[in-house]
Amino acid sequence: MQVLSIVGARPQFVKLAPVAEALTAGGHEHVIVHTGQHYDANMSDVFFADLRIPAPDVHLGIGSGSHGTQTGAMLAALDGVLADRRPDWVLVYGDTNSTLAATLAAVKLHLPVAHLEAGLRSFNRAMPEEHNRVLTDHAADLLLAPTDVAVANLAREGLAERTVRVGDVMTDVCFRVRDAVRDTPPELPSGLEPGGYVAATVHRAENTDDPKRLTAVVEALAGLPVPVLLLAHPRLVARCREFGIELDRPGSALHTAPPLPYPGMVAAVLHSAGVVTDSGGLQKEAYLLGRPCSTLRTETEWLETLHDGWNVLVPEPADLADAVTRPVPSAPQGTPYGDGHAAGQVVQSLLGGGAA
């Protein structure tokens, strides 16, 4: 079997790692195409190295741009790659512009498409990611769903016959890395101690593109009663510079640092008191690592994280301090995201040619 994976952003690299390993172990041919959507080394190259992912066979080098410009450039560049390779499966991941462009390019060439992490829904049509995931699910031939909630979402949209529940491949990676870094605290900025800080990321358009909203988010983080390790995404840094918002605030709770490679990120969360984020992946990672999460959004695709208060939604930055200082949940967690062996199920589903 030849599988061609198309990826372009940090969360996709994490998902790619266990799938690449499982395909190689099964003796299958695996071609990796990197669109270049995330081109910063801290958001791209380091993930391939740290997660032991083979170097991309093709790198399109698309880079940044508006949604239309970026998606269109990827679509045009992928045409020749797919026409030349004609794999048994085109495997797309998550909900980025790379996901949608890869799906459109493949279906136009009548190539089978499998969507990993299918069925997630925020039901917020203002989110570009929501359009990407819905359009991809309805165009793809095989929907690899991570959870029971995702399976139910797809069934409501008439897609049950194309759906297979495989579990969440990010659980595979998270557990493996957790076990490797458990006893190694991360390198922290001066003034932060293991267990005494909150790890934070902010990058979504709804939090960064409006100067008033972004100012409120940064002020809320800086004013928290617990130190904050803000891992500053390039988008956040660029918007703060554009709007004249200062991230370097001596004497405040805020301690900024560059984005971390995945093992460093897991270590930072594992040795934290909790997480503040607007990232879908980090919400789930916080849950898997047993750390309470406060999410700066009005909704989440990962409804399972909300059970028993492990994750809470904080639409208003002014309410962030109350959320961060809430008691740590005492209820035991279930295993809604699987047992860490989802990648093997993905390969078996591809081998089977689709849903049963």
C-alpha positions as CSV (number, residue, x, y, z in Angstrom):
1,M,0.0,0.0,0.0
2,Q,1.2,3.5,-0.8
3,V,0.0,6.3,1.4
4,L,0.7,9.9,0.8
5,S,0.4,12.1,3.9
6,I,0.0,15.9,3.4
7,V,0.8,18.1,6.4
8,G,1.7,21.7,7.0
9,A,1.2,22.8,10.6
10,R,2.4,21.8,14.1
11,P,-0.6,19.8,15.2
12,Q,-0.4,17.8,12.0
13,F,3.2,16.9,12.5
14,V,2.3,15.5,16.0
15,K,-0.4,13.3,14.4
16,L,1.9,12.3,11.6
17,A,4.5,10.8,13.9
18,P,2.7,7.6,15.1
19,V,1.1,7.1,11.7
20,A,4.5,7.2,9.9
21,E,5.9,4.8,12.4
22,A,2.9,2.3,12.0
23,L,3.1,2.5,8.2
24,T,6.8,1.8,8.2
25,A,6.4,-1.0,10.7
26,G,3.8,-2.6,8.3
27,G,6.2,-2.4,5.3
28,H,4.0,0.1,3.5
29,E,5.3,2.9,1.2
30,H,4.8,6.3,2.9
31,V,5.3,9.6,1.1
32,I,5.3,12.8,3.2
33,V,4.4,16.1,1.6
34,H,5.0,19.3,3.6
35,T,3.0,22.2,2.3
36,G,5.1,24.8,4.2
37,Q,2.1,26.3,6.0
38,H,4.2,26.5,9.1
39,Y,7.6,27.4,7.9
40,D,9.2,28.7,11.1
41,A,11.8,26.2,12.3
42,N,10.4,26.2,15.8
43,M,6.9,25.3,14.4
44,S,8.1,22.9,11.8
45,D,11.6,21.4,11.4
46,V,12.1,20.7,15.1
47,F,9.0,18.6,15.2
48,F,10.3,16.3,12.6
49,A,13.5,15.9,14.4
50,D,12.1,15.5,18.0
51,L,9.3,13.1,17.0
52,R,11.6,11.0,14.7
53,I,9.5,11.7,11.6
54,P,11.2,10.9,8.3
55,A,12.1,14.1,6.4
56,P,9.4,15.2,3.9
57,D,9.7,13.7,0.5
58,V,8.3,16.9,-1.0
59,H,8.4,20.4,0.5
60,L,6.1,22.9,-1.3
61,G,7.4,25.9,0.6
62,I,4.0,27.8,0.4
63,G,4.4,30.0,3.5
64,S,1.9,32.4,4.9
65,G,-0.8,34.5,3.2
66,S,-4.5,35.1,3.4
67,H,-6.7,32.0,3.6
68,G,-7.6,32.2,-0.1
69,T,-4.1,32.9,-1.3
70,Q,-2.6,30.1,0.9
71,T,-5.2,27.5,0.0
72,G,-5.1,28.3,-3.7
73,A,-1.3,28.1,-3.8
74,M,-1.3,24.7,-2.1
75,L,-4.0,23.4,-4.4
76,A,-2.0,24.4,-7.5
77,A,1.2,23.0,-6.2
78,L,-0.3,19.7,-5.1
79,D,-1.8,18.9,-8.5
80,G,1.5,17.8,-10.0
81,V,2.6,15.9,-7.0
82,L,-0.5,13.9,-6.7
83,A,-0.8,13.3,-10.5
84,D,2.8,12.0,-10.5
85,R,2.5,9.7,-7.4
86,R,-1.1,8.5,-7.6
87,P,-1.1,6.8,-4.2
88,D,-3.6,4.3,-2.9
89,W,-4.6,6.8,-0.3
90,V,-4.1,10.5,0.3
91,L,-4.2,10.9,4.0
92,V,-5.1,14.4,5.4
93,Y,-4.9,15.5,9.0
94,G,-7.0,17.9,11.1
95,D,-8.5,21.1,10.0
96,T,-5.9,23.5,8.5
97,N,-5.8,25.1,5.0
98,S,-3.4,22.3,4.1
99,T,-6.1,19.8,4.9
100,L,-8.7,21.4,2.7
101,A,-6.3,22.1,-0.2
102,A,-5.0,18.5,-0.1
103,T,-8.5,17.1,-0.1
104,L,-9.7,19.2,-3.0
105,A,-6.6,18.4,-5.1
106,A,-7.0,14.7,-4.5
107,V,-10.7,14.4,-5.2
108,K,-10.3,16.4,-8.5
109,L,-7.9,13.7,-9.5
110,H,-10.2,10.9,-8.3
111,L,-7.7,9.7,-5.7
112,P,-9.1,8.2,-2.5
113,V,-8.9,10.5,0.5
114,A,-8.9,9.5,4.2
115,H,-9.4,12.2,6.8
116,L,-7.7,11.6,10.2
117,E,-9.4,13.4,13.1
118,A,-12.7,13.5,11.2
119,G,-16.0,14.5,12.9
120,L,-14.8,17.3,15.1
121,R,-17.2,20.2,15.3
122,S,-17.2,23.5,17.1
123,F,-20.5,24.6,15.4
124,N,-18.9,28.1,15.1
125,R,-19.0,29.0,11.4
126,A,-16.9,32.1,12.0
127,M,-13.9,29.7,12.5
128,P,-11.9,29.0,9.3
129,E,-11.1,25.6,10.8
130,E,-14.8,24.7,11.0
131,H,-15.2,25.2,7.3
132,N,-12.1,23.2,6.6
133,R,-13.1,20.2,8.6
134,V,-16.7,20.1,7.4
135,L,-15.8,20.4,3.7
136,T,-13.1,17.8,4.1
137,D,-15.4,15.3,5.8
138,H,-18.0,15.6,3.1
139,A,-15.4,15.2,0.3
140,A,-13.3,12.4,1.8
141,D,-13.9,8.7,1.2
142,L,-12.9,7.4,4.6
143,L,-13.5,9.3,7.9
144,L,-11.1,8.3,10.7
145,A,-12.9,9.6,13.8
146,P,-11.1,9.9,17.2
147,T,-14.0,9.7,19.6
148,D,-17.7,8.6,20.0
149,V,-18.7,12.3,19.9
150,A,-17.0,12.7,16.5
151,V,-18.7,9.5,15.2
152,A,-22.1,10.9,16.3
153,N,-21.4,14.2,14.6
154,L,-20.7,12.4,11.3
155,A,-23.7,10.2,11.6
156,R,-26.0,13.3,12.0
157,E,-24.5,14.6,8.7
158,G,-25.3,11.4,6.9
159,L,-21.7,10.2,6.8
160,A,-21.9,7.1,9.0
161,E,-21.1,4.6,6.2
162,R,-17.7,6.3,5.6
163,T,-16.8,6.5,9.3
164,V,-14.5,4.3,11.4
165,R,-13.7,5.1,15.1
166,V,-9.9,4.6,15.4
167,G,-9.1,6.6,18.6
168,D,-6.9,9.6,18.8
169,V,-3.4,9.3,17.4
170,M,-2.3,12.3,19.5
171,T,-2.8,10.1,22.5
172,D,-0.3,7.7,21.1
173,V,2.4,10.5,20.9
174,C,1.4,12.2,24.1
175,F,1.7,9.1,26.3
176,R,5.0,8.1,24.7
177,V,6.6,11.5,25.2
178,R,5.1,11.8,28.7
179,D,6.8,8.7,29.8
180,A,10.1,9.9,28.4
181,V,10.1,13.4,30.0
182,R,8.2,12.6,33.3
183,D,11.3,13.0,35.4
184,T,12.9,15.8,33.5
185,P,11.5,19.3,34.4
186,P,11.7,21.8,31.5
187,E,14.1,24.6,31.3
188,L,12.2,27.6,32.7
189,P,12.7,31.4,32.6
190,S,14.0,32.9,35.8
191,G,11.4,33.2,38.4
192,L,9.4,30.1,37.5
193,E,9.5,26.8,39.4
194,P,8.1,23.4,38.5
195,G,4.5,23.1,39.7
196,G,4.3,26.8,40.3
197,Y,3.3,28.3,37.0
198,V,0.6,28.1,34.3
199,A,1.6,27.2,30.7
200,A,-0.2,29.4,28.1
201,T,-0.5,29.7,24.4
202,V,-2.6,32.1,22.3
203,H,-2.8,32.0,18.5
204,R,-6.3,31.8,17.1
205,A,-7.6,34.6,14.9
206,E,-10.5,35.4,17.2
207,N,-8.1,36.2,20.0
208,T,-5.3,37.9,18.0
209,D,-6.7,39.8,15.1
210,D,-8.7,42.4,17.0
211,P,-6.5,44.8,19.0
212,K,-9.1,45.3,21.7
213,R,-9.6,41.6,22.3
214,L,-5.8,40.9,22.2
215,T,-5.1,43.6,24.6
216,A,-7.7,42.2,27.0
217,V,-6.2,38.7,26.7
218,V,-2.6,39.9,27.3
219,E,-3.7,42.1,30.3
220,A,-5.6,39.1,31.8
221,L,-2.5,36.9,31.5
222,A,-0.2,39.5,32.9
223,G,-2.6,40.1,35.9
224,L,-3.0,36.4,37.0
225,P,-2.2,35.6,40.6
226,V,0.1,32.8,39.4
227,P,3.2,33.1,37.2
228,V,2.5,32.4,33.5
229,L,4.8,30.8,31.0
230,L,3.5,32.2,27.7
231,L,4.9,30.2,24.8
232,A,4.6,33.0,22.2
233,H,3.3,31.7,18.8
234,P,4.7,33.7,15.8
235,R,1.1,34.9,15.0
236,L,0.8,36.3,18.6
237,V,4.2,38.0,18.4
238,A,3.4,39.6,15.0
239,R,0.0,40.9,16.1
240,C,1.3,42.3,19.3
241,R,4.1,44.1,17.4
242,E,1.5,45.4,14.9
243,F,-0.9,46.7,17.6
244,G,1.8,48.0,19.9
245,I,1.0,45.6,22.7
246,E,3.9,44.8,25.0
247,L,4.6,41.2,25.9
248,D,7.7,41.9,28.0
249,R,6.3,43.1,31.3
250,P,8.8,43.0,34.2
251,G,7.0,42.6,37.5
252,S,3.9,41.1,36.0
253,A,2.9,37.4,36.0
254,L,3.9,37.1,32.4
255,H,7.1,35.3,31.4
256,T,7.4,34.8,27.6
257,A,9.4,32.2,25.8
258,P,9.6,30.9,22.2
259,P,7.4,27.9,21.2
260,L,8.8,24.6,22.4
261,P,9.5,21.4,20.5
262,Y,6.8,18.8,21.3
263,P,8.8,17.0,24.1
264,G,9.5,20.3,25.7
265,M,5.8,21.3,25.4
266,V,4.7,18.1,27.1
267,A,7.3,18.6,29.8
268,A,6.1,22.2,30.3
269,V,2.5,21.1,30.7
270,L,3.3,18.0,32.9
271,H,5.3,20.1,35.3
272,S,2.8,23.0,35.4
273,A,-0.1,23.8,37.7
274,G,-2.4,24.2,34.7
275,V,-2.9,25.4,31.2
276,V,-4.4,28.5,29.5
277,T,-4.9,28.2,25.8
278,D,-7.1,28.6,22.7
279,S,-5.5,25.6,21.0
280,G,-7.6,22.5,20.4
281,G,-4.6,20.2,20.6
282,L,-3.3,21.7,23.9
283,Q,-6.7,21.4,25.5
284,K,-6.6,17.7,24.9
285,E,-2.9,17.3,25.9
286,A,-3.7,19.0,29.2
287,Y,-6.5,16.5,29.8
288,L,-4.3,13.6,28.9
289,L,-1.6,14.9,31.2
290,G,-4.0,15.5,34.0
291,R,-3.7,19.3,34.2
292,P,-6.7,21.6,34.5
293,C,-7.2,23.8,31.4
294,S,-8.8,27.2,30.9
295,T,-9.8,27.8,27.3
296,L,-10.1,31.3,25.9
297,R,-12.9,30.4,23.5
298,T,-16.7,30.2,23.4
299,E,-16.7,26.6,22.4
300,T,-14.5,23.5,22.0
301,E,-14.4,20.6,19.6
302,W,-13.1,18.4,22.5
303,L,-16.3,18.1,24.6
304,E,-14.8,15.2,26.6
305,T,-12.3,17.6,28.2
306,L,-15.2,19.5,29.8
307,H,-16.3,16.6,31.9
308,D,-15.8,17.2,35.7
309,G,-14.2,20.6,35.0
310,W,-10.9,19.4,33.7
311,N,-11.4,22.1,31.0
312,V,-13.5,25.2,31.3
313,L,-14.4,27.7,28.6
314,V,-13.5,31.3,29.4
315,P,-15.1,33.5,26.7
316,E,-14.2,36.7,28.6
317,P,-10.6,37.4,29.5
318,A,-11.7,39.2,32.7
319,D,-12.9,35.9,34.1
320,L,-9.6,34.1,33.5
321,A,-8.3,34.6,37.1
322,D,-11.3,32.8,38.6
323,A,-10.9,29.9,36.1
324,V,-7.2,29.5,36.7
325,T,-7.5,29.4,40.5
326,R,-10.4,26.9,40.6
327,P,-9.7,23.7,42.5
328,V,-8.1,20.8,40.6
329,P,-10.8,18.2,39.7
330,S,-10.8,15.2,42.0
331,A,-12.9,12.9,39.8
332,P,-11.0,10.2,38.0
333,Q,-10.7,10.6,34.2
334,G,-12.0,8.2,31.6
335,T,-10.2,7.2,28.4
336,P,-12.4,8.9,25.7
337,Y,-9.3,9.4,23.4
338,G,-8.2,5.7,23.4
339,D,-5.4,3.8,24.9
340,G,-2.5,5.0,22.9
341,H,-2.7,2.5,20.0
342,A,-4.8,4.5,17.5
343,A,-2.1,4.6,14.7
344,G,-2.3,0.8,14.2
345,Q,-6.1,1.1,13.8
346,V,-5.6,3.8,11.2
347,V,-3.3,1.5,9.1
348,Q,-5.8,-1.4,9.4
349,S,-8.6,0.8,8.2
350,L,-6.6,2.0,5.2
351,L,-5.7,-1.6,4.4
352,G,-9.3,-2.6,4.6
353,G,-10.1,-0.1,1.9
354,G,-12.5,2.0,3.9
355,A,-15.4,1.8,6.4
356,A,-17.1,-1.6,6.9
